[in-house]
Structures are given as C-alpha cells and as structure tokens.
Amino acid sequence: MAAAQRLCLPKSTIRGTATCASLVTSTTTTPQSDDTFLVHKILWNLKQAQQFINLVSLNCPNFKHSSSSLSATIHFLIRCKRVADAQAFILRMIRRSGVSRIEVVESLVSTYGVCGSNPYAFDLLIRTYVQARKIREAVEVFRLLQSRNLCVPINACNGLLGGLVKIGWVDLAWEVYGEMKESSRVQPNVYTLNIMVNALCKDGKIDSVNPFIQEMEKKGIFPDMVTYNTLINAYCHEGLLEEAYEVINVMKATGLRPCLLTYNSILNGLCKNGQYGRARELLVEMEESGLAPDTASYNTLLAECCRTGNLLEAESVFKEMSRRAIIPDLVSYSSLIGLFSRTGRLDRSLAYYEHMKRKGLPPDNVVYTILIGGFCRNGSMKEAMKMRDEMLEQGLVMDVVTYNTILNGLCKKKLLHEADELFSEMVERGVNPDFYTFTTLINGYCKCGNMDKAQTLFEAMLLRNLEPDVVTYNSLVDGFCKVGDMEKSFRLRDEMISVNISPNYITYSILINGFCNKGCVSDALRQWDEMISLGIKPTIVTCNSIIKGYCRSGDASRADKFLNKMQSQGIFPDSITYNTLLDGFIREENMDKALDLVNDMGNQGQSPDVITYNTILDGFCKFGRMQEANMLYRKMVERGINPDRSTYTSLINGHVSQDNLKEAFRFHDEMLQRGFIPDDKF
C-alpha cells in the first residue's frame, strides 16, 4: 500500500492515467468485491489501460491482483499482442496459493466476453501449465474448458499431448486424444499425428502405427518427414532393420527424400545390431544421394568400434573425420578416450585428451571420470588423484560417479584409510552416496577382513533407504567366511532370502568354500545339494572348492569320487581340479594314483602345466625317489614346459637330502643360468 501511495506520474502523462493511479491506491485498501469496477476501469480505454498495466507493474510490484483482475489483464495483453507479458500474468495466476484450476478457468471464462478476447487465451493457459511442468493440472484445465463447450485450440491440445508423451504418461495422452476426437470443435493436424505416432513407438506398439496413420489419412491428414523418421527410429531401436528400410521406400514413393536424420537413425540401428559393415556401406550411399555425413553419423560408427574394442578401426574412423573436415565433439573424444582407457592404453587416452584440449574443447566430467577410471584400473592411484585435482582446478564438480570410480580404485589397492577420507569428503560436499558407493566400500572392508567397519557401512546404507542387492550380501557373506564366522555368514544368507533377494551361484560357492576351508566338507555338501535342488548350476570353482576340502581333510579318494558327481552336472575338471587332486594323493603318499591322474588329464584333453609337474616332482623328491624325479624333470623340459624356481628348489633339496651334492650343485648352476635367484627355502 505504501508503494501505491508514493505513486508519482510525469506531467506528460495523458489525461485519465491519474485516475488509474488513484484507482490503484483505492483498490489496495478496498475489498475485492470491487473487482468488476476494476475490470471495467481497465477496459475503459485500451490506450489508457495499457499505460495503467505498465504503471502498476513498474511502480506497484506488491500490488495484489484478484483472479478477475488478472484474467482481465491477460485478455487485454493478448489483444495487444503482448504474449510474453500475458504468459507472465498467467504464471502468476496459476501459482497463487489456494487458487484452484476451477477458479482460474472460471475467471478467464467470465472475463472472456467482456474483454473481447480470443481463444488464444485458453491456448496460452494450457501451454503455460505444460511449460511449468504442471501436466496433470493442464489436463484438468483442458477438461474444464471442454465441459464448457469452449473451443480449445489445436496448438494447445498438441502441446498437452506432447507434454504427456514426453514424461511417459502415454495412457493419459490417449485419453486426452480420445476426448479431442469427441469434440467437433477440435480438428487434429499433422502435429497431432506425429505426437501420437511417437506415443505408440515409445509404448512399444509399433504394429499399431500403420492402422493409426491410415485412420488419420481418412481425415485428410498425411504423414510427413517427422512421422517417417519417428517410425524408422523406432524400428531401428527394436532391431527391425528391414522394416525400417521399407519405410524409406514408402517415403520415396510419396515424394519425400530421406534426410540426414533418417540415415543417422538407420546407421545407429545397424551398428547396435552388429552390422558395422553394412553401416559403412550406408555411409557411401548417403554421399551418393548428396547427403554429407555429420559428426553424429561418425560418432555412431565410433561408438560401435569402441563397443567391440576395435582400436584400429576406431582410429581409422576418427582420421576419416579429419580428412572430411568433420569436427569431432565431446562425444567423439569421449568414445576414443574411453576405449583406450578400458584396454589399458592410457598413453593413447592421454594423447586424445591433449588433442581435444588443443582443439579448444574443454574436457567435461565424463572425460575426466573416464581417465580417472583408467588410472584406477591400472592401479595408478597417484595419477588418478592428479587427474581429479586437475578436474577441480577447471571448476568442474565431482559427482557421485566420479567419487565411486576413485573409491573403487582405492578399495582394490586396499587403501581403505584414503577411501574413508574420500567418503567423508563426498558427504561433506553434499554428494549423496548411492548403492554403488556403499557396496564398493563394504566389499573393500570385507576383502581386508574388517567386518566391523563393513557391518557399520551396511547399517548406514539401510538407514539411507538404499536397498542392498545380491552383490552387497555376497560381499558380506564372503567377508565373514574369510574370518571363519560361518554362523554370521549363514544368518546373512537367511536375511537375503527374507528380503526377497535370492542367493545365486556365487553365494553358494562362497559358503561351500568357507565350509571346506574349515574342514566341514559335510556342511559344504549340504549347500551343494540345496544349490542343485533350487536349480542353480554350480561352476567349476564351486566343484574345486569341494575337491580342495576333501584333500585338505586327508580324503583324496572321496575327492576323486566327487569327479563323477560334478561331471553328472555337466562340469568337467580343469587343471586346477587335477592339480588339487594330485596334491591330495601325494600328501597321502599315493604316488601311483598321482601318476594315473596325470594320464587321465591327457584323456580329458587337459595338458599338464608347470604346477602339475612341480606337484608330482616335489612328491618324488620328498620321498627320496630322485631317479623318478630326474626323469620327470627331463620329460617336462622335452614337452616344452619351462621349469621355474619351485622346480629347482624341490630338486636341489631332494638331492641334498640324499647326500647327492654333485647333482644338487648341477641343478643350482642350471637354476642360476635360467635367471632364478635362490631363496631361503634351500
């Protein structure tokens, strides 16, 4: 009110404006029942009313409009073609607290005829609701206007339909479309057609597109380039490439020429479906038809090369871009930097990173995170942190993905103190840890046997309403197994089931290995039987754990019999299986059975490796059977298997135990010649 009382007008103001000023003063102190008087005053003279609105906006920012005065102002501004100002007043009206959609519509409708406005007011109302992301309210307003038999312009209808489809409310979009059809006042157009074709494609109902297009054609509405491109993109997304090509033929038959967007959609579809060669051919076809491929075209090819790990072709595509003067963008560089980072070629990643900067393209969070991830995978945490520091120096903010990448690297290197500090920094900077953050840290602490810390993190994860998955639980189960707390591991397994997380083959393999390490093979076998009964197929790792359990318990014969059980599940022994069995029989001084196993390996297509030979050779040496040990050594060398330090250690110690120092020194010299340095096992 104070602002209104201080209202001063320049002397040049035309007659009548002073009356408006006094009206503002009086309006701020009188009840809103005088709205009609205010409306008529605004409409008294268009020129004076426009000056009045400008005056109120400029000098009375705290002036409180009623719905009626706002509506009158909106209608007037639309008549004066001041659309942006009208929309600003609509926003004020729809954002007023305590004002319902019914009141908004009623006030606009009641002042509509008095102000001599046009239906564009209702068009602008609905589109403003959509732009303000009040989609459900926009639908309500549309229905209120329809119920009053007011003509809702097709542009408003299309804006509403488009808004609904964009946020995925496809069913509601079809409801609104159905209500549009029922109204003889609303005539759909090609934009309506395109929005609803997009709705069908987003909803995976591609088969319904052609019948819908035919229905629209009966109304004289025919598809355009946008329609066909939408359909082609949908077919390509579903891998229906031949259908996409058929649409191109239909386009050409109707006189429409495929554009760059059309070809880029096909390129994307071909690459995603593993038809890179055909995508390359399409690039030639594009050029022959007079269309120059753009950065997006080449980025699609680059992405496919990077996905398949084809380093040479990726670099070839990038060089081709340069030859054709096609400027690479962030996506181009990110693809290449990511490819070389994942394959351990950090030198090439950094080369493209520097090239990118020289071309004036500043790296973004994605590029920095990719490089940080590459260093972390390589175990180069110092370089990863340097890259992090550079990222921050460039004014970029670390997000949860960047933090998780570094945390994963630190945990893999068992730098848990540094990981804990980084986690604290993350929380202090307002970056919310996600499921992956907690699972990474829990796994890191479990690997190091710090189960108290792992348990604390797990509880913190639950407090944040982050749901653990099978990976989180498996990490904890494995951690407790490693520290020998099988009871706690079992309780966690039961907890998983209680929260509807099904244990998988990894869960059972962890438990089986845990029991076997404790010598509780019978408990391990119960887990095996439960696993089989649930239809979970064991792996060779699971089987090897049981074999190891039997052998460590001094029961190699039962381990040997277990081979039949695992083979009945379609799992065949590998070199680890045989080497474990060999060690078990040798511990029981059954060298004959050990030699039989070596023959069985050959029958199963398994070639004995250096560990196999070392295991048997060590057995012969320990039992003083040096002649057989020497023969086995010669056989090993003849088969092209190079002896290692363990081979020579066993032979030297064996000959020393038999007081054959001459042979011991001969093997010692040979060992040195092969570059092996003796250790304290001699």
C-alpha angles and dihedrals in degrees: 000000000000089000091054093049091053091054109135125183128204115250091243091065110121122248113277098038092088087058088055090051092052088047090058090052093049094043093056090057102039129075120268090248085091090067092113090056090051092049092051091047090053090051094043093098124000095215093046091044091054090052088047093055091047090048094050093046092049102040105023108046090156095052109129115223123201120224090260095051091046091050092050090049091049093051091047093049090050089052088052089049091241093140098161091053091046091052091049089056091047089054090051090051098048092044095053110117117247094016114126127211088247091058092048092051094042093051093049092045094047093052094039097088096036092054095045091232129158136236090267086085090067091043089055092045094057094041090050090054089050094047090049087055091244092131099153090050089050089056090050091051091048090053093046091053091046090051089056091052090243118152109249106202115242091238089061091047091050091048090052094047091047092050092051094049092046093059092042099254090134097151091054089047089058090049090054091045089053090052089050090054091052091057115081088199095066117070116190120224138193091285089058089050092052094047093052093044087054089049091054092047093048089050091052092246097127092145089064094056099082095049089049092050090050090051091052092046088059086061091052095257112128130190119258135195092288091054094052094043090051091052094045091051090050093050091049091049089055092046092247094136099157090054089051090054090050089056089053089054090051089050092053091047090056091050097258117133118217110249133208091273090055093053093043090055091052091046090053092048093049093049095047089052094051096255098126094147091055090048089055090052090050089056089060090047090053092055092046089054090053098257118128114215112239135207091280090055093054093041088060090054091045092051091054093048089050093047092055093040094241098157097174095050092045091056090044091055091048092051090048089056089056093048090053092046091243107152115229116227135201091283091055094051094040090056094052096040089050093049096052091040092055092048093051095251095129091157090064092043090055091045091057090043091056092043089053092053092047088055089057096254109134112216115246133209091279095056093046092047091050091052092044088051091051092053091046092052088050090051091242097134094160091059091043091056091047089055089048090053091050090050091055092045088058089059095252119142121227113238130199092273093057092046092048091050092055093041090054091052093048093048092050089054089047090240091144097154089058090044090053091051091049091049090053090049090050093054093044091054091054097251106142113226112233135204092280092052093056095040091052093050094043090052091048093053092043091054089054093046095244095136095162091062092042090052092048091052091048091054091047088052091055091047089057089054091245109147116224117223134206091282092057092048093045090055091053094044090050092047094053091044090054092053089047098249098134092161092061091045090054093049089053090051089054091046090054091055092047091058092047097256108136116219111240134205090280091056092052093043090054093050093045091050091047093054092044092052088055091048093248096131094157090059089047090053091052088057089048092053092047090049092052093046090055091053093248110144115223121226131225087261090060091049093047089054091058092045088051090048093054093046094049088050089056094251105116091151091064089046088055091051090050087067088076091052093052093045089054086063091053094256117130127200120261131199091278090055092052095042091052091049091047090053090048094053093043090053085056089048091243098140094159092060089046091056090047089055091055088056090048089054090060091049090053092050093253117136115214110245132202091278091054093052093042091052094053093037091053089050092054091047094050091050092048094246092138097155090060090043091055091048091050090049091054091047089051093053092044089056091055096252108140115223117234135203091282091055093055094041091057094046095046093047091046094053092044090053088054091048090244096137093161092063091040092056091044091058090042091057092045089050091054091047089056090053099253117139116214116244134201093282091086 
